[in-house]
Amino acid sequence: MNTFDVKIIANEPVAAKIFKLTLDAPELAQNSRAGQFVQVKIADEFTLRRPLGIAGTRNGLITIFYRAVGRGTEILSGKKSGEMLNILGALGNGFSIPNGKILLVGGGMGLAPLLCAAENFNSDVLIGGRNSNEVTFWINEFKPLAENIFITTDDGSLGKKGFTIDLLPEIIGDYSAIYTCGPEIMMRGVAKFALNKNLPCEVSFEKRMACGLGACLSCSIDTVDGRKKVCKDGPVFDAKEVFYRESDY
């Protein structure tokens, strides 16, 4: 874990309020794992950094997708190519290196860390979203990386109408594992499906963080081994560790 001053290569809108940030960070790119994140210093007026998942590490560049939802990320969205950012990383535990082909299942901004997994592992991806506008740019990002892309939308405007869990039984094949990130209710359904198929499953949590280093406990979650911190013990967990309770199944 190190602090880097890195140059912004591009910071472009890809959908409503969603931006793709590309950073020149060769050392960080070389030493990052799929599923890890960085803490970005937005401006001196903010005491806390913003945690952002790593979506790509190719050619010495770090790719990050973020949604502009508050003052900090709104300021970040206004930064231009050539400006510098101070980032801390890479942080957290990433996905395990799989033994074979895996299925990635994601929804919303949870698709960002799965892009990095697709970049590093042999994989298919199942993309879920509310409508075609929400998923089209994700499809374009995954096309060069995933062998097969499956799509669901809530309104049926693209792919199968419904949720990712509705399509899972139709597409499940000879996968060695399922990796998932997105809304917790979606990940819970994916984890249950994987358990019933006796498939290893890893889940990546998206939680609000303060320090990002495991000191403040603001991102703690319940596990079978007690409370753990998403920033330090995760964000990637074995699904059985966080969802394997009788009440969940």
Secondary structure as GFF3:
##gff-version 3
##sequence-region A 1 249
A	DSSP	beta_strand	2	15	.	.	.	ID=ss1
A	DSSP	beta_strand	18	24	.	.	.	ID=ss2
A	DSSP	alpha_helix	26	31	.	.	.	ID=ss3
A	DSSP	beta_strand	37	41	.	.	.	ID=ss4
A	DSSP	beta_strand	50	53	.	.	.	ID=ss5
A	DSSP	three_ten_helix	58	60	.	.	.	ID=ss6
A	DSSP	beta_strand	61	67	.	.	.	ID=ss7
A	DSSP	alpha_helix	71	77	.	.	.	ID=ss8
A	DSSP	beta_strand	84	91	.	.	.	ID=ss9
A	DSSP	beta_strand	102	107	.	.	.	ID=ss10
A	DSSP	three_ten_helix	108	110	.	.	.	ID=ss11
A	DSSP	alpha_helix	111	120	.	.	.	ID=ss12
A	DSSP	beta_strand	123	129	.	.	.	ID=ss13
A	DSSP	alpha_helix	132	142	.	.	.	ID=ss14
A	DSSP	beta_strand	149	153	.	.	.	ID=ss15
A	DSSP	beta_strand	160	161	.	.	.	ID=ss16
A	DSSP	alpha_helix	164	171	.	.	.	ID=ss17
A	DSSP	beta_strand	177	181	.	.	.	ID=ss18
A	DSSP	alpha_helix	184	196	.	.	.	ID=ss19
A	DSSP	beta_strand	201	204	.	.	.	ID=ss20
A	DSSP	beta_strand	220	223	.	.	.	ID=ss21
A	DSSP	beta_strand	226	229	.	.	.	ID=ss22
A	DSSP	beta_strand	236	238	.	.	.	ID=ss23
A	DSSP	alpha_helix	239	243	.	.	.	ID=ss24
A	DSSP	three_ten_helix	246	248	.	.	.	ID=ss25
###
